[in-house]
Amino acid sequence: MNNVNKDAIASTPPSVFASSYHNNFKIKKLQCIVNEENKEESRDISQLNKILKSATLVSGDGGEIINMISKKKTKLVEKVYRTAHPRAKEELFYKGSDGRWKSKNPTFSAKSREELVEKLYNFFFSHTFEEVYLEWVDMRIRHGVKSNKTIQEDLTLLKNVFKNEPIAQMQITDIKKRDIKYMFERWTGPGLITRKAFVNRKSALNGVFIYAAENEYIPLNFIPSIGTTELKFKEPRHINKAFHLEDRNALLKYLKSLKQDGYTLAIQLALYSTFRVGELRAIRYEDIRGNILTLKHQLVEESVYSIDTKIMKITKAPRHINEKLPKGNSHFSVREIYLVPEALAIIEKAHELNPDGEYLFMCHGRTINNDTFNERLRKYCAGAGVPYLSSHKLRFTVASTLRAAGVDIAYLQKTLGHSNRAMTEHYIYETVAEPEGIENQLMNALSIN
């Protein structure tokens, strides 16, 4: 013990030590200590970062603030690092034979001393739940593991749910099971949200804690171990997801009475087969051979996000159109669709109106888009005197209509592009017509002869 600062050891709680063994003697290895004074200095740096992000900065001030932040970070990191290295020389870090700057306990390496200081600062201080959440989303963006739509949903959850919670500004190492448990109870209450909404929130939370554990911000992810059986959920209100047959027929009749364009024809075709709107948008005339349409692509409008985790700034690029493989497993989603004569007639009319377009359904030289598709659908439903259902419900309508007519589930799974039957069954049991002779069926089943 003579080689170790005894005062530092005496004042250090057991939780900041790590143990190792050498020559059969147990040696204590000091860990870096972050005290309240250090945390307050870190909060000052965070305030400077907020000023840096402000749009009200006078030209030239930004550079001064960046230099100030860099100096404060360096001084603070060296102060914290020295608590575990009390006998270190003036230069706390060392440059390896590979030219990289390195630290020990905690162990990091970087191309420059400045980059090493940044890594250590993040390790010591930049681990509030909100900051780790943004790091997690940034990782998903960089690795391309999720669609832009999923990234948008992740960021919406942060903005609308997690930022309003006490854990948002807590260091992730300080978050306990009880904090999460209390949060779950606040969310659900006597039945405030549906189970689906809860699962979406918990799934994001679990992802953040997995990321934190993998990056050694926390020892383990305890989210899956938190019990939820006693929580109460709001019962989802059942809304019919398909047009009744008479409403479908009324809508088709009304659409046929209008002056035709890319939208009126696309909506009609959607009432004759199991397309997603993105798939409708990507149809080319050459995709059709006889009465078979091969669905190869979808068009999606996406906003690309980027995150600067150093200053916690989210940037959203303008929406743009991407052509991609159809949604889901391409082994199933790239598929052939059988077209009935009415559907073929709609396609020929669309080609007649737009013979030179890149895609079959275009309007004023541009591809049809999802928002206008739904706006038009709402308008046409009102004109036909039928309840409005969104564009995706057209897919439910056709699938449930075919099933009610006795079409085999295996075929429906194929034409919907699903990889499993369970998903198909979600689409095919909507009520499209009241059963005939139901009174006689009940009498025969329940009456006593």
Secondary structure by P-SEA (a helix, b strand, c coil): ccccaaaaaaacccccbbbbbcccbbbbbbcccccaaaaaaaaaaaaaaaaaaccccccaaaaaaaaaaaaaaaaaaaaaaaccccccccccccccccccccccccccccccaaaaaaaaaaacccccaaaaaaaaaaaaaaaccccaaaaaaaaaaaacccccccccccccccccaaaaaaaaaaacccccccaaaaaaaaaaaaaaaaaaaaacccccccccccccccccccccccccccccaaaaaaaaaaaaaccccaaaaaaaaaacccccaaaaaacccccccccbbbbcbbbbbbbbbbbccccbbbbbccbbbbbbcccccccccbbbbbbcaaaaaaaaaaaaaccccccccccccccccaaaaaaaaaaaaaaacbbbbcaaaaaaaaaaaaaaacccaaaaaaaaccccaaaaaaccccccccccaaaaaaaaacccc
